[in-house]
């Protein structure tokens, strides 16, 4: 009797494992709020789902070292967070079932899908983008803008796209643009003399020492990453609610796991943003924050 009982539970376990939802998560950077939101949404509906998470630290070689494991897992869904990772996964034809992506930018222009309303392949997801125009509008409200400094750590595709659009808009709004290489700034602080506002593009990682220099020169700064405001002392950030957008991606995964097709599932476009403000930095740089930002700020560091 005991033998049959044990056999039954073993069989039950094997059947359960066979029908568990296997989901691989690839993060071009590191596991964060987006991935947490994605997992939380799926676990709400499929509490026994299995997740295999691969963080890349923006290292393509590391990403490619994961491919044999991902192929072996053969996940029901491959969730990819990051445009560069998605490009490489497409290039190497890693997925055989469904991809759900979370990227910054237009997935059609990047040739990931045919149309945001009708992807036409087994791939859909969430696209987030706060336009450069919106950011310039906010920057111009921070201070009279004659010269905008753009912080540069590396010339990746995101940076080149941002700086190109900033230069295009500068002609319409009548301000000069100055690229500020982090390596040069750390050696010579005078290169930011005459800069009215410093802008930090999404993929550029300034470091605390760099932000200290900017603040020491009493220059307002704006970033696309709220961690720079919360942890490093940047004055202001315009950001997407990452956890919420991860939940949106998770909702698509749930529908697919229940039988829906990614081919006909529209991409979710997120263009609204949150304002994160560091009042401690404002005090440090002797900057009077416009009352508008105090009213609309979603997060305030005091």
Rosetta blueprint (number, residue, H / E / L):
1 X L
2 X H
3 X H
4 X H
5 X H
6 X H
7 X H
8 X H
9 X H
10 X H
11 X H
12 X H
13 X H
14 X H
15 X H
16 X H
17 X H
18 X H
19 X L
20 X L
21 X L
22 X E
23 X E
24 X E
25 X E
26 X E
27 X E
28 X L
29 X L
30 X L
31 X L
32 X L
33 X H
34 X H
35 X H
36 X H
37 X H
38 X H
39 X H
40 X H
41 X H
42 X H
43 X H
44 X H
45 X H
46 X L
47 X L
48 X L
49 X L
50 X E
51 X E
52 X E
53 X E
54 X E
55 X E
56 X L
57 X L
58 X L
59 X L
60 X H
61 X H
62 X H
63 X H
64 X H
65 X H
66 X H
67 X H
68 X H
69 X H
70 X H
71 X H
72 X H
73 X H
74 X L
75 X L
76 X L
77 X E
78 X E
79 X E
80 X E
81 X E
82 X L
83 X H
84 X H
85 X H
86 X H
87 X H
88 X H
89 X H
90 X H
91 X H
92 X L
93 X L
94 X L
95 X L
96 X L
97 X L
98 X E
99 X E
100 X E
101 X E
102 X E
103 X E
104 X E
105 X L
106 X L
107 X L
108 X L
109 X L
110 X L
111 X L
112 X L
113 X L
114 X L
115 X L
116 X L
117 X L
118 X L
119 X L
120 X L
121 X L
122 X L
123 X E
124 X E
125 X E
126 X E
127 X E
128 X E
129 X L
130 X L
131 X L
132 X H
133 X H
134 X H
135 X H
136 X H
137 X H
138 X H
139 X H
140 X H
141 X H
142 X H
143 X L
144 X L
145 X L
146 X L
147 X E
148 X E
149 X E
150 X E
151 X E
152 X E
153 X L
154 X L
155 X L
156 X L
157 X H
158 X H
159 X H
160 X H
161 X H
162 X H
163 X H
164 X H
165 X H
166 X H
167 X H
168 X H
169 X H
170 X H
171 X H
172 X H
173 X H
174 X L
175 X L
176 X E
177 X E
178 X E
179 X E
180 X E
181 X E
182 X H
183 X H
184 X H
185 X H
186 X H
187 X H
188 X L
189 X H
190 X H
191 X H
192 X H
193 X L
194 X L
195 X L
196 X L
197 X E
198 X E
199 X E
200 X E
201 X L
202 X L
203 X L
204 X L
205 X L
206 X L
207 X L
208 X H
209 X H
210 X H
211 X H
212 X H
213 X H
214 X H
215 X H
216 X H
217 X L
218 X L
219 X L
220 X E
221 X E
222 X E
223 X E
224 X L
225 X L
226 X H
227 X H
228 X H
229 X H
230 X H
231 X H
232 X H
233 X L
234 X L
235 X L
236 X E
237 X E
238 X E
239 X E
240 X L
241 X L
242 X H
243 X H
244 X H
245 X H
246 X H
247 X H
248 X H
249 X H
250 X H
251 X H
252 X H
253 X H
254 X H
255 X H
256 X H
257 X H
258 X L
259 X L
260 X L
261 X L
262 X H
263 X H
264 X H
265 X L
266 X L
267 X L
268 X E
269 X E
270 X E
271 X L
272 X L
273 X L
274 X E
275 X E
276 X E
277 X E
278 X E
279 X H
280 X H
281 X H
282 X H
283 X H
284 X H
285 X L
286 X L
287 X L
288 X L
289 X L
290 X L
291 X H
292 X H
293 X H
294 X H
295 X H
296 X H
297 X L
298 X L
299 X E
300 X E
301 X E
302 X L
